[in-house]
C-alpha cells in the first residue's frame, strides 16, 4: 500500500476508487474484534457480509451488485487494513 499520487505523496489506503469512479471510505473503527473473529474465511458468508458492510458503508445488496474486480479490491483492501490497523491511518 505504498501507492503514490501524481504529486508524490502516498495515497490514503482507506480510500478505494471503484471502476465507476465512486470513492469508498473504509472505516475499520466501525467493527469490533468479535466482528473480525466471527467473519471466518468465507467471502460470501453472512458474518463476512456484515463486516464488509460495516467497514465500507455499503449494504450487502449494494456490495453484491459490484463488479467482480471492485468487490475483490474492496475485500482485499479491508483485509489489508484489518491485518495492519495501526498503519491504516496515514496521519
Phi and psi in degrees as GROMACS dihedral restraints (atoms count N, CA, C in turn):
[ dihedral_restraints ]
;  ai    aj    ak    al  type     phi  dphi    fc
    3     4     5     6     1  -111.6    20    10
    4     5     6     7     1    30.8    20    10
    6     7     8     9     1   -59.0    20    10
    7     8     9    10     1   143.3    20    10
    9    10    11    12     1  -111.1    20    10
   10    11    12    13     1   144.9    20    10
   12    13    14    15     1   -77.2    20    10
   13    14    15    16     1   171.9    20    10
   15    16    17    18     1   -63.4    20    10
   16    17    18    19     1   -22.1    20    10
   18    19    20    21     1   -88.8    20    10
   19    20    21    22     1     6.3    20    10
   21    22    23    24     1    90.9    20    10
   22    23    24    25     1    -9.4    20    10
   24    25    26    27     1   -82.5    20    10
   25    26    27    28     1   154.3    20    10
   27    28    29    30     1   -69.9    20    10
   28    29    30    31     1   142.2    20    10
   30    31    32    33     1   -73.6    20    10
   31    32    33    34     1   151.3    20    10
   33    34    35    36     1   -74.9    20    10
   34    35    36    37     1   117.5    20    10
   36    37    38    39     1   -68.1    20    10
   37    38    39    40     1   -11.2    20    10
   39    40    41    42     1   -85.1    20    10
   40    41    42    43     1    -4.7    20    10
   42    43    44    45     1  -111.0    20    10
   43    44    45    46     1   126.1    20    10
   45    46    47    48     1  -117.4    20    10
   46    47    48    49     1   127.5    20    10
   48    49    50    51     1   -99.1    20    10
   49    50    51    52     1   120.0    20    10
   51    52    53    54     1   -80.8    20    10
   52    53    54    55     1   167.7    20    10
   54    55    56    57     1   -62.5    20    10
   55    56    57    58     1   -24.1    20    10
   57    58    59    60     1   -88.6    20    10
   58    59    60    61     1     4.4    20    10
   60    61    62    63     1    93.9    20    10
   61    62    63    64     1    -9.8    20    10
   63    64    65    66     1   -65.9    20    10
   64    65    66    67     1   140.4    20    10
   66    67    68    69     1  -103.9    20    10
   67    68    69    70     1   125.8    20    10
   69    70    71    72     1  -107.2    20    10
   70    71    72    73     1   121.3    20    10
   72    73    74    75     1   -89.4    20    10
   73    74    75    76     1   116.6    20    10
   75    76    77    78     1   -85.6    20    10
   76    77    78    79     1   132.7    20    10
   78    79    80    81     1  -127.8    20    10
   79    80    81    82     1    90.1    20    10
   81    82    83    84     1   -72.2    20    10
   82    83    84    85     1   -13.5    20    10
   84    85    86    87     1   -70.9    20    10
   85    86    87    88     1   -10.6    20    10
   87    88    89    90     1   -78.8    20    10
   88    89    90    91     1   -10.6    20    10
   90    91    92    93     1  -115.0    20    10
   91    92    93    94     1   159.2    20    10
   93    94    95    96     1  -103.1    20    10
   94    95    96    97     1   168.6    20    10
   96    97    98    99     1   -59.2    20    10
   97    98    99   100     1   -40.2    20    10
   99   100   101   102     1   -61.8    20    10
  100   101   102   103     1   -38.7    20    10
  102   103   104   105     1   -57.8    20    10
  103   104   105   106     1   -44.8    20    10
  105   106   107   108     1   -67.5    20    10
  106   107   108   109     1   -47.0    20    10
  108   109   110   111     1   -66.8    20    10
  109   110   111   112     1   -34.1    20    10
  111   112   113   114     1   -82.9    20    10
  112   113   114   115     1   -12.0    20    10
  114   115   116   117     1   -71.9    20    10
  115   116   117   118     1   -24.2    20    10
  117   118   119   120     1    65.7    20    10
  118   119   120   121     1  -166.0    20    10
  120   121   122   123     1  -106.0    20    10
  121   122   123   124     1     3.5    20    10
  123   124   125   126     1   -86.7    20    10
  124   125   126   127     1   116.6    20    10
  126   127   128   129     1   -60.4    20    10
  127   128   129   130     1   -33.9    20    10
  129   130   131   132     1  -101.2    20    10
  130   131   132   133     1     3.8    20    10
  132   133   134   135     1   -68.9    20    10
  133   134   135   136     1   157.3    20    10
  135   136   137   138     1   -59.4    20    10
  136   137   138   139     1   -39.8    20    10
  138   139   140   141     1   -66.9    20    10
  139   140   141   142     1   -38.4    20    10
  141   142   143   144     1   -65.9    20    10
  142   143   144   145     1   -42.2    20    10
  144   145   146   147     1   -65.4    20    10
  145   146   147   148     1   -36.8    20    10
  147   148   149   150     1   -62.8    20    10
  148   149   150   151     1   -44.4    20    10
  150   151   152   153     1   -62.4    20    10
  151   152   153   154     1   -48.2    20    10
  153   154   155   156     1   -61.6    20    10
  154   155   156   157     1   -38.4    20    10
  156   157   158   159     1   -63.7    20    10
  157   158   159   160     1   -43.3    20    10
  159   160   161   162     1   -61.8    20    10
  160   161   162   163     1   -44.1    20    10
  162   163   164   165     1   -76.5    20    10
  163   164   165   166     1   -38.1    20    10
  165   166   167   168     1   -91.6    20    10
  166   167   168   169     1   -21.7    20    10
  168   169   170   171     1    81.5    20    10
  169   170   171   172     1     1.2    20    10
  171   172   173   174     1   -92.3    20    10
  172   173   174   175     1   143.5    20    10
  174   175   176   177     1   -72.4    20    10
  175   176   177   178     1   163.8    20    10
  177   178   179   180     1   -58.9    20    10
  178   179   180   181     1   -38.4    20    10
  180   181   182   183     1   -63.8    20    10
  181   182   183   184     1   -45.1    20    10
  183   184   185   186     1   -62.7    20    10
  184   185   186   187     1   -44.1    20    10
  186   187   188   189     1   -61.7    20    10
  187   188   189   190     1   -43.2    20    10
  189   190   191   192     1   -67.7    20    10
  190   191   192   193     1   -18.1    20    10
  192   193   194   195     1   -89.9    20    10
  193   194   195   196     1    -4.9    20    10
  195   196   197   198     1   -67.7    20    10
  196   197   198   199     1   152.0    20    10
  198   199   200   201     1   -61.9    20    10
  199   200   201   202     1   152.2    20    10
  201   202   203   204     1   -54.3    20    10
  202   203   204   205     1   -45.1    20    10
  204   205   206   207     1   -63.3    20    10
  205   206   207   208     1   -40.4    20    10
  207   208   209   210     1   -66.8    20    10
  208   209   210   211     1   -44.5    20    10
  210   211   212   213     1   -62.0    20    10
  211   212   213   214     1   -42.1    20    10
  213   214   215   216     1   -66.7    20    10
  214   215   216   217     1   -40.2    20    10
  216   217   218   219     1   -61.5    20    10
  217   218   219   220     1   -46.4    20    10
  219   220   221   222     1   -62.5    20    10
  220   221   222   223     1   -47.0    20    10
  222   223   224   225     1   -57.5    20    10
  223   224   225   226     1   -49.5    20    10
  225   226   227   228     1   -62.6    20    10
  226   227   228   229     1   -42.7    20    10
  228   229   230   231     1   -67.3    20    10
  229   230   231   232     1   -40.2    20    10
  231   232   233   234     1   -57.6    20    10
  232   233   234   235     1   -46.8    20    10
  234   235   236   237     1   -70.0    20    10
  235   236   237   238     1   -31.8    20    10
  237   238   239   240     1   -62.3    20    10
  238   239   240   241     1   -43.2    20    10
  240   241   242   243     1   -69.6    20    10
  241   242   243   244     1   -38.2    20    10
  243   244   245   246     1   -67.3    20    10
  244   245   246   247     1   -31.6    20    10
  246   247   248   249     1   -77.2    20    10
  247   248   249   250     1   -18.9    20    10
  249   250   251   252     1  -140.2    20    10
  250   251   252   253     1    66.4    20    10
  252   253   254   255     1   -64.9    20    10
  253   254   255   256     1   -29.2    20    10
  255   256   257   258     1   -68.4    20    10
  256   257   258   259     1   -34.8    20    10
  258   259   260   261     1   -83.2    20    10
  259   260   261   262     1     2.0    20    10
  261   262   263   264     1   -75.1    20    10
  262   263   264   265     1   -22.5    20    10
  264   265   266   267     1  -102.6    20    10
  265   266   267   268     1   109.6    20    10
  267   268   269   270     1   -71.4    20    10
  268   269   270   271     1    -7.7    20    10
